[in-house]
Amino acid sequence: MYSKNGIKSLGHIRNIRTFVQELQNLLIGTTQTATQAVVDKAIDEQSEKKIMRFLNKFGFPNDRDFDVLDDSNATYIVFNTTYKTKEGVDILGWFYRLRLDQHYTGVSFGTEKDLKSEIKDNTSFKMGDIYFENWRDGYTFLEDLADNTIPEKWIYNYHKSGIPHPILKAYIENIFEKLKKEPGKILVNDDEKYVVFNSNLLDKYFHEIYIIAEVVKDETDLSYKNPFRLKSLTDLIRLNFKINGKQIKNLDQLPEKPTFFKDINEVIFQTDWTIDRSFEKFEHIIEERKERFPSEYHIKKNDELARALDNAINYAVAIAQRNYKFIVPHYRPQDDKIQLLMPIYLSGSFTEKPDFALVLDPDTNHQIYTPQTILPLDAAYQNARLIAKPDEYWLNPATI
């Protein structure tokens, strides 16, 4: 006889109302239909037969003393749902808890590969496709970069983060994403064990900073781990970093920095262009991004917000006509393109920091800027910093 406790026997399941649909989403393209009864039965049977897997936070079934884990000291409990993907791969379910003194709080579904990916995400320090196997090494890397670049503020004064130098972390992961789109900008050595790339940063002696990382191949995926700052060409010699059989031993053999624009006009606001204040864009900004407006504006009617936004755009254009640095460029990694950030002062007062930044998408053929969305200032700064350190008139980490 089964205990018939099923999924509820393993703790408070926060996604109890949605987990069946989450599992069903993995069955698209098959004739199978997910039900809680099937999941409960699988859990009860595998629990009774003691074939559920208990893993620590690193994905291992034993503790430091090599004792087998159980539900009292495991971080993950893994079971087979008995379903398969359309490719015929087993779909697993797993419960996770952040600390051992907590209950398991949810169930996730996926393949063995998905489980391994989640375990890596939960234990490693990630910067996009780059990661460290532990957080301490990630912190050390950021500290080393921050200490050795031209002095710059890589933290916000008022937007606190548990990560040291959060601006620098975002910078590295997005620079790497940009370089992936430019052939030849990430140099891979002959045995494909290491890569080196130009960070587009300068050290305090005005030398370009290059970063080396190990290549990790996981089936069809590529990731890069344990990056470190290239301090000397001897680092490359020590790693036997060769290209076409030849040792890299000159700086001019190293990759170039990313290219964000070819024409300076791409990053300068054109004051004679039209700003298309379309109904759809204003509707998106005012109705779907209302939470990004200051709290005192949340109670205002939508037409009042539209008038305030219209006026703020007019104010910004007037200043930009007199200060070409007022509206700054930013890079959008998702679309690999340059957009512009317009500071929005809803009250019309320019004595304080702006309320947010309006993202303008340029249409060069028609000489039109289309407002896309609004960004909080910390997100605006991180995207703008990829191209260049912004003028600190309004986009300044000391005031964000």
Phi, psi and omega in degrees: 000137176278154177290339180059024174274329177053222187296330183286350181283349188255011177129185178282116183262103186295335181256034184299331182276345187240351190295329179295319179293324178298320176291319180300326180299334178278351184258007178300131183095001176240174179263007183278150177235124182284139174219154177294327181300319180294318179296314180300317180296318179298317180295314182297316181295314183288331175291316180296322181274358180057045179244007172290151182259135177244120186238150173277183186295343178264000178091014181258148183275000182235155175273190184296335179268010179069016174282144180289137182280157171224189186293346181280336184228016178265156173264327179236139167244123187242136176222161177266125183288345187078359175267162176228153175289172179296341177272358179087015180270137180301136174261122179262158168239147178213146176256147185222146170221145184287320180230155184289341179272007178254163173279159169292132191243005180185165177237137177241159181229149177167187178273176176303323178297319179296319179299313179299322179295319179294319179300317179296319179297324184280344183246339185261163176263113189255142171228077185067235180278357180256139179212161171247150181287345174213158185292327182301317180292325176297317178298318181298319179299313181294321178297318180297315179297312182299323182287338188246359173276169169306132185311127183204149180275118183250012177230161176263148179288320189246346179258092188284148180221147176281355181257132176291137177055058183299329179295319180293320178301311179297323180299310183297315183293326180279327174298317180296320178298321178295316182296329178299335182271356182243105183307135176085356182274344172247113187269124180252133181283170189302319182272007175057035177262337184222155170232156173225141179215159181271120184283350185069015174254155174248142175279179186289354174255014177066029172262146179293141180263121176253149181236135178252143176216154177278144177271132177239120178255123178234097186056250182261358184263149174241135171219175188222130186235162174049054179292155174210158183284131176289114182263337183200154175298339178293338174300318179290324178293318179299324180274001182057045184280100182242145174238122183054041176080359182249134180292133174287119181217012176227144181298328182287355174272351182276157187290157180278164178287164180293155177249118182263332181205157178252335181239128182302335180292342178293336184248010178243132179293126180269106189291344180267000177280157178273141171260114185279103183266068187288155179301314184298319182290318178296322179298316178299312184294315187279322184267324184262346179239025184299329181294345179273352173283155175304150186303326182292346179267352183294333182271353182282153177289156184298324180291329176293319178296321179298317179295319179296319179293317177303311181297318181296324177296318179298318178300314183296320178297319180299319179289320180297331177293342182246350180212100187293346180269358185293317177261122192250152177280152170218159182254130176258104185300325184300325183248000180053053180213162178270133170233175180241149180247118179255122178291135182246117176251097186296328182279346184085000178265130182255019180274341179248174176292154180294164180284325178189179178247136176267126181272123180250128180260119183279136171246095187296322183298322184253359179055053180229141170255130178251119175297132182254313182194184174236148182236142169296159189294329180293317177294322179297317181296316182300319180288323180290325184295338179299322183277312180192158176294119185293155169301138189271016180303315179227339182252085190225121181300338179291339181249001182261000000 
